[in-house]
Amino acid sequence: MDPYSHEGELLNIHTAFHAGAYQQVLDFDTSGFSSENAVPVRVLQLRSQIALGQAKEVASSLAKETSADLVAVRLLAEYETGKDVVADVKKLAEKVGQENLTVQLVAGMILERAGETEEALSVLSKHQGSLDAVALIVQIHLNQNRTDLALKEAQRARKWAQDSLLVNLAESWVGMREGGEKYQSAFYVFEELAQTSQSQSPHSLVAQAVSELHLGRLPEAEAALQQAVELDANNADTLANLIVLNTLLGKKEEVVQLKGQLAGVDSEHKVLTDWAEKKQEFERARTKYTPKFEAAA
């Protein structure tokens, strides 16, 4: 059985994790959980530490652990610190990836980020009713620009998972690619997460703001992003979307300031690298043309 099933006792801590409320996951009172959920809870908290930039500490704390779940999390932490663990995670997936959900999820994440997409999908496809695996598969298909496959995956999950958070989120991610009326449907899902105390985080507020931007509601998007800034003034995704917002509002000075701030937080953020690539392409194209001026008659 999926330990993170929406019927189980881990519902609230699992929701906080997928909303990006990582500190709340760490602060969660776990004393009332059953012993059978001790490992799934620890995995969520360790992954939250990694997400908060504590990968080195997590890797060190798990150095002597031998259980498959914790070895998988250690490999994820080591990958985040720049260590090449692809071969190790493949071996672990071959050994226990058929039945261990944590191994499936970690292997899927690492292999996808290492560019081995088909292997990532192969490992994740072995899940037995896990919405976490479904969510990762949907994200991978969206990264492939295969919205059709992502939609099919989400629709299949809807048949057996009904109104689970992760199904709603997966459909919302797809809806943000499809556009049109789907923006409004996605907004409702993101807003509920962003405005609920247990799941509010920069991550959920940015998701709400992005849907607002697509709906043309700039003041509402700005309000959501300001809430995100209050929670974490140096969150890279918040800064990136503030740049987009201020560009739309024509606030050039703010855009320059925010770009500098983002570069200081995450110089390799996709927004910055994308802009740099486009600027290079523009300059390359510009050199091919010489402006011609005709003398006035």
C-alpha positions in Angstrom: 0.0 0.0 0.0 1.2 3.5 -0.8 2.2 5.0 2.6 1.3 8.5 1.3 -2.2 7.5 0.3 -4.8 10.3 0.7 -6.8 8.1 3.1 -3.8 7.6 5.5 -2.5 9.3 8.6 0.3 11.0 6.6 -2.1 13.1 4.6 -1.3 16.5 6.2 2.5 16.1 6.3 2.4 14.8 2.7 0.3 17.8 1.6 2.8 20.2 3.2 5.7 18.5 1.5 4.1 18.7 -2.0 3.1 22.3 -1.4 6.8 23.1 -0.7 6.2 23.9 2.9 9.4 22.1 3.9 10.0 23.8 7.2 6.5 22.8 8.3 7.3 19.2 7.4 10.3 19.4 9.7 8.3 21.0 12.5 5.4 18.5 12.2 4.4 16.7 15.4 5.0 13.1 14.4 4.5 11.6 17.8 1.0 10.3 16.9 2.0 8.4 13.8 2.0 4.6 13.8 5.4 2.8 13.9 4.8 1.4 10.4 5.0 4.9 9.0 8.2 5.9 10.8 10.3 5.4 7.6 8.0 7.2 5.2 7.8 10.2 7.6 11.6 10.2 8.0 12.0 10.1 4.3 9.7 13.1 3.9 11.6 15.1 6.5 15.0 14.2 5.1 13.9 15.2 1.6 12.6 18.5 3.1 16.0 19.1 4.6 17.6 18.5 1.1 15.1 20.9 -0.4 16.1 23.5 2.2 19.7 23.3 1.2 20.9 20.9 3.8 22.0 18.1 1.5 25.5 17.8 3.0 24.1 17.4 6.5 21.6 14.8 5.3 24.3 12.8 3.4 26.6 12.9 6.5 23.8 11.7 8.8 22.9 8.8 6.6 26.5 7.6 6.0 26.1 4.4 8.0 22.5 3.6 7.1 21.9 0.4 5.2 18.2 0.3 4.6 17.2 0.8 1.0 15.0 3.8 1.7 17.7 5.7 3.6 20.5 4.7 1.1 18.3 6.1 -1.6 17.9 9.4 0.2 21.6 9.6 0.9 22.3 9.2 -2.8 19.8 12.0 -3.5 21.6 14.2 -1.0 25.0 13.4 -2.5 23.7 14.1 -6.0 22.6 17.5 -4.8 26.1 18.2 -3.6 27.5 17.5 -7.0 28.6 13.9 -6.5 28.1 11.5 -9.5 25.8 8.8 -8.0 24.1 7.7 -11.2 25.8 4.3 -11.3 25.0 3.7 -7.7 21.4 4.6 -8.0 21.0 2.3 -11.0 22.4 -0.6 -9.0 20.0 0.2 -6.2 17.1 0.4 -8.5 18.0 -3.0 -10.1 18.3 -4.6 -6.7 15.1 -3.3 -5.0 13.4 -0.9 -7.4 10.7 -3.3 -8.2 9.0 -3.0 -4.8 10.6 0.0 -3.0 8.8 3.3 -3.6 11.5 5.6 -2.2 14.1 3.9 -4.5 11.7 4.3 -7.4 11.2 8.0 -6.7 14.8 8.9 -6.0 16.0 6.9 -9.0 13.4 8.6 -11.2 14.5 12.0 -10.1 18.2 11.5 -10.4 18.1 9.6 -13.8 15.8 12.3 -15.3 18.1 15.1 -14.1 21.1 13.2 -15.5 19.5 13.1 -18.9 18.5 9.4 -18.8 14.8 10.1 -19.2 13.7 6.7 -20.6 15.4 4.9 -17.7 13.8 7.2 -15.3 10.3 6.4 -16.7 11.1 2.7 -16.7 11.9 2.7 -13.0 8.9 4.9 -12.1 6.5 2.7 -14.1 7.1 -0.1 -11.6 5.1 1.7 -9.0 2.1 0.0 -7.5 -0.5 2.8 -7.1 1.8 5.6 -6.0 0.6 9.1 -6.8 4.1 10.4 -6.0 5.4 8.3 -8.9 2.5 9.5 -11.1 3.3 13.1 -10.3 7.0 12.6 -11.3 6.0 10.8 -14.5 3.7 13.8 -15.4 6.5 16.2 -14.7 8.9 14.3 -16.9 6.4 14.2 -19.8 5.9 17.9 -19.5 9.7 18.4 -19.6 9.6 16.4 -22.8 6.9 18.8 -24.1 4.7 15.7 -24.4 1.6 17.3 -22.9 -0.5 14.5 -24.4 1.3 11.8 -22.5 1.2 13.9 -19.3 -2.5 14.3 -19.6 -3.1 10.6 -20.2 -1.0 9.8 -17.1 -3.1 12.2 -15.0 -6.4 10.9 -16.4 -5.5 7.3 -15.6 -4.6 8.2 -12.0 -7.9 10.1 -11.7 -9.8 6.9 -12.2 -8.3 5.2 -9.1 -7.2 8.1 -7.0 -10.4 10.3 -7.3 -9.9 13.7 -5.7 -6.4 13.3 -4.3 -4.2 16.4 -4.0 -1.5 15.0 -6.3 -4.0 14.2 -9.0 -5.4 17.7 -8.8 -1.9 19.1 -8.9 -0.9 16.9 -11.9 -4.0 18.0 -13.8 -3.2 21.6 -12.9 0.4 21.4 -14.2 -1.0 19.9 -17.5 -3.7 22.6 -17.6 -1.1 25.4 -17.3 0.4 24.0 -20.6 -3.0 23.6 -22.3 -4.0 27.1 -21.4 -7.4 28.7 -22.0 -10.0 27.9 -19.4 -7.6 25.4 -17.8 -5.8 28.4 -16.3 -8.8 29.1 -14.0 -9.1 25.5 -13.0 -5.4 25.4 -12.1 -5.7 28.6 -10.2 -8.3 27.2 -7.8 -6.0 24.3 -6.9 -3.0 26.5 -6.4 -4.9 29.1 -4.4 -6.3 26.5 -2.0 -2.7 25.3 -1.2 -1.3 28.8 -1.1 -3.9 30.3 1.3 -4.1 27.3 3.7 -1.8 27.8 6.7 -0.5 24.2 6.7 0.5 24.3 3.0 1.4 28.0 2.4 4.9 28.4 1.1 6.8 30.4 -1.5 6.3 27.4 -3.8 2.5 27.3 -3.5 2.3 31.1 -3.7 4.4 31.3 -6.8 2.2 28.7 -8.4 -0.9 30.8 -7.6 0.8 33.9 -8.9 1.8 32.2 -12.2 -1.8 31.2 -12.8 -2.9 34.8 -12.0 -0.4 36.1 -14.6 -1.8 33.8 -17.3 -5.3 35.1 -16.4 -4.1 38.7 -16.8 -4.7 39.5 -13.2 -1.5 41.4 -12.5 -2.5 43.0 -9.2 -3.5 39.7 -7.7 -0.3 38.1 -9.0 1.7 40.8 -7.3 -0.1 40.3 -4.0 0.7 36.6 -4.1 4.3 37.2 -4.9 4.6 39.8 -2.1 3.3 37.1 0.3 6.0 34.8 -1.0 8.6 37.5 -0.4 7.5 37.9 3.2 8.0 34.2 3.7 11.4 34.1 2.0 12.9 37.2 0.4 15.6 35.2 -1.4 13.5 32.4 -3.0 14.8 32.1 -6.6 11.5 31.2 -8.2 9.8 34.1 -6.4 12.4 36.5 -7.7 12.2 35.1 -11.2 8.4 35.6 -11.4 8.7 39.1 -9.9 11.0 39.9 -12.8 8.3 38.7 -15.2 5.6 40.7 -13.4 7.6 43.9 -13.4 8.6 43.4 -17.0 4.8 43.3 -17.8 4.3 46.4 -15.7 7.1 48.2 -17.5 9.1 48.8 -14.3 12.6 48.6 -15.8 14.6 49.7 -12.7 12.9 47.0 -10.6 13.7 44.4 -13.3 17.4 45.3 -13.3 17.5 45.2 -9.5 15.7 41.9 -9.3 17.9 40.3 -12.0 20.9 41.2 -9.9 19.3 39.8 -6.8 18.4 36.6 -8.6 21.9 36.2 -9.9 23.2 36.5 -6.3 20.8 33.8 -5.1 21.1 31.4 -8.1 23.3 32.4 -11.0 22.3 29.2 -12.9 18.5 29.7 -12.5 16.7 28.7 -15.7 15.3 32.2 -16.2 18.8 33.8 -16.3 20.4 31.1 -18.5 17.5 31.3 -20.9 17.8 35.1 -21.1 21.6 34.8 -21.7 21.1 32.2 -24.5 18.5 34.4 -26.2 20.7 37.5 -25.9 23.6 35.5 -27.5 21.3 34.3 -30.3 20.1 37.9 -30.9 23.7 39.2 -31.1 24.7 36.4 -33.4 21.7 37.2 -35.7 22.4 41.0 -35.5 26.0 40.6 -36.8 24.7 39.1 -40.1 22.9 42.3 -41.0 24.4 45.7 -41.8 22.0 48.6 -41.6 21.7 50.6 -44.8 21.0 54.3 -44.9 19.8 56.2 -47.9 20.9 59.8 -48.5 18.1 62.3 -48.2 16.9 63.7 -51.5 
